[in-house]
Amino acid sequence: MRYYILILVAIVGINSCNQTTDSYSIQIDMDEVDGKWVRLMAREDRNYVVFDSVLASSTTATVMTGSVEGITTMYLTVENISGSVQLFIDNSTYEISGSIDEAVIDSDSKAQTDLNKYHAELKPVSDKIAELVSLLRAEQAGENIENIDSVRQAYYELFDKQDAMDSIYTVSNPSSFASVLALRGIFYKLDSYQLDEALSSLDPSLHQLEEFEYMNGKLERMKAVAIGQPYTDFELATPEGGMLKVSEVHNENVLLIDFWASWCGPCRVANPELVEMYHQYHDQGFEILGVSLDRDSARWVKGIADDSLVWPQISDLEYWNSEGAVLYGVPAIPHSVLIDRKGIIVAKKLKGQELRDAIESIL
């Protein structure tokens, strides 16, 4: 009987060790949090919402507890302190120390362990980017920064380096949950074939992440409007309040659909060159249709006037939920789609001399 009981106890112990928890526990022992609200933020439709919160105390342990389904990317913030700590939250335990800028995260979560390793690999580059961002902000605030042009160039080069590291990480770690975030950071540079290949290479266990579902949804849209496919027609409002279709502007012309917004800095930088191309090629049958991802009508109209955009403009003022952007799987702006006279998509995301060469080749 005693032998039987010992076996039973051992079995119960093994089952207890293997049992998955149905809640998370986040213990916070960070610098400068006493008396402040610590919040766990989740993203919903590109907005951040409070998922959980706790008022930190110097006399008792600061702990958040709750439950989630699956694994969700969230961000830990501290009241009146800039920045956040990125986390993969599932029903696991987390101990967070250090500071917002230099957080130390111990967790029994496989996903969080993957994310910790990923952040450690990128840290030398991300720290340097943060340093250059501080210099660029100081220059924008009116401070005289020596060799500011070289600072900007170094900033762009580091972003390219980070993109390359993300690409390598994704290929080298197909079972890492962090690979989904790495791919999310660079997928806008990929065409539908490349994105399909990248998503297919990831372990099925990663498919539960919202970021994977988002990219997979974009992929289906991208396939429908891939290079070589006929363009998809849609209709949105003009600044004057009328309605205008893509087909009405195409009308057997060479057409560039330009997805942009007045709040998009890179779009505004690109606009003068587009104006130049429009005047250079318009008489030969070249048209541009601007599709704005703005939310504010007045700012949209002001952006059109300030940048002298004389071609047709349409928008539903729905930001990233713009019908046109959704139909074309637009991952980032500026985003261009070049259509030939027969209505076939011949190129995407071109700019500068590459765009000029493509226009001239099909006029």
Secondary structure, DSSP 8 states (H G I E B T S, - for coil): -HHHHHHHHHHHHHHHHH---SSEEEEEEETT-TTSEEEEEEEETTEEEEEEEEE--SSS-EEEEE--SS-EEEEEEETTEEEEEEEEESSSEEEEEE-STTEEEEES-HHHHHHHHHHHHHHHHHHHHHHHHHHHHHHHTT---TTHHHHHHHHHHHHHHHHHHHHHHHHH-TT-THHHHHHHHHGGGS-HHHHHHHHHHS-GGGGGSHHHHHHHHHHHHHHHT-TTSB----EEE-TTS-EEEHHHHHTTSEEEEEEE-TT-HHHHHHHHHHHHHHHHHGGGTEEEEEEE--S-HHHHHHHHHHTT--S-EEB-S-GGG-HHHHHTT--SSSEEEEE-TTSBEEEES--HHHHHHHHHHH-
